[in-house]
Amino acid sequence: MANKPASHPGLRRPSLPGRVSESGRLSLPAEVRREVGLEKGGPVRIDLVDGSIRIRTMSEVKDRIRAMARESGLTGKASVEGFLEWRAGERATEGGRTKR
């Protein structure tokens, strides 16, 4: 794409201004909020990636997790209940290893 800066291969458009208040609140331009589905606010996931801040909607995070499950072949084979049972067994094993 012509708009994509060479130093930021993931960007699809020029940078847009934002603002951080004295209290630390980050203000995002309405155009950005509309594009990612946060017109009325909502939960987001904030990650630090190589010194940069990445903000994703929880909807995007869930979609990515579902896609990863489909790609791994686990869809239909794994359940939350099964995971919790497995994790309970792991905790019991971990507890046995740490006690002396």
C-alpha positions as CSV (number, residue, x, y, z in Angstrom):
1,M,0.0,0.0,0.0
2,A,1.2,3.5,-0.8
3,N,0.2,4.9,2.7
4,K,2.1,2.3,4.6
5,P,5.3,3.7,6.2
6,A,8.4,1.5,5.8
7,S,9.2,1.6,9.5
8,H,5.8,0.4,10.6
9,P,4.8,-2.5,8.3
10,G,1.5,-3.2,10.2
11,L,0.1,0.3,9.6
12,R,-2.4,0.8,6.8
13,R,-2.8,4.6,7.0
14,P,-0.9,7.6,8.2
15,S,-0.7,8.2,12.0
16,L,-3.5,10.0,13.7
17,P,-3.1,12.3,16.7
18,G,-4.3,11.2,20.1
19,R,-3.9,12.8,23.5
20,V,-2.9,11.7,27.0
21,S,-4.3,13.8,29.8
22,E,-2.5,14.8,33.0
23,S,-4.4,12.0,34.8
24,G,-3.1,9.4,32.2
25,R,-6.3,8.9,30.2
26,L,-5.7,8.2,26.5
27,S,-8.1,9.9,24.0
28,L,-8.5,8.2,20.7
29,P,-9.8,9.9,17.6
30,A,-13.5,9.1,16.8
31,E,-12.4,7.7,13.4
32,V,-10.2,5.1,15.1
33,R,-12.9,4.1,17.6
34,R,-15.5,3.7,14.8
35,E,-13.1,1.6,12.7
36,V,-12.5,-0.9,15.5
37,G,-16.0,-0.9,16.8
38,L,-15.6,1.2,20.0
39,E,-18.1,4.0,19.2
40,K,-19.8,3.5,22.5
41,G,-16.8,2.3,24.4
42,G,-16.1,-1.2,25.6
43,P,-13.5,-3.6,26.9
44,V,-10.1,-3.7,25.3
45,R,-6.9,-5.7,25.6
46,I,-3.7,-3.7,26.0
47,D,-0.4,-5.3,25.2
48,L,3.2,-3.9,25.1
49,V,4.9,-5.2,22.0
50,D,8.6,-4.2,21.5
51,G,8.1,-0.9,23.3
52,S,4.8,-0.1,21.5
53,I,1.3,-0.2,22.8
54,R,-1.2,-2.4,21.0
55,I,-4.9,-2.0,21.8
56,R,-7.4,-4.6,20.6
57,T,-11.1,-5.0,21.2
58,M,-12.1,-8.0,23.2
59,S,-14.1,-9.1,20.2
60,E,-10.9,-9.2,18.1
61,V,-9.1,-11.1,20.9
62,K,-11.9,-13.7,21.1
63,D,-12.1,-14.0,17.3
64,R,-8.3,-14.7,17.2
65,I,-8.5,-17.3,19.9
66,R,-11.4,-19.1,18.1
67,A,-9.3,-19.0,14.8
68,M,-6.3,-20.5,16.7
69,A,-8.5,-23.3,18.1
70,R,-9.9,-24.1,14.6
71,E,-6.4,-24.1,13.1
72,S,-5.1,-26.4,15.9
73,G,-7.9,-28.9,15.3
74,L,-9.1,-28.6,18.9
75,T,-12.5,-27.2,18.1
76,G,-15.1,-29.7,19.1
77,K,-12.5,-31.8,21.0
78,A,-11.9,-29.4,24.0
79,S,-14.3,-27.9,26.4
80,V,-14.0,-25.4,29.2
81,E,-15.1,-28.2,31.6
82,G,-12.3,-30.5,30.3
83,F,-9.7,-27.7,30.6
84,L,-10.8,-26.9,34.2
85,E,-10.6,-30.6,35.1
86,W,-7.1,-30.8,33.6
87,R,-6.0,-27.6,35.3
88,A,-7.3,-28.9,38.7
89,G,-5.1,-32.0,38.2
90,E,-2.1,-29.9,37.3
91,R,-2.6,-27.7,40.4
92,A,-2.8,-30.8,42.6
93,T,0.5,-32.1,41.0
94,E,2.2,-28.7,41.4
95,G,1.1,-28.5,45.0
96,G,2.6,-31.9,45.7
97,R,5.9,-30.9,44.2
98,T,6.3,-27.7,46.1
99,K,5.6,-29.2,49.6
100,R,8.6,-30.7,51.4
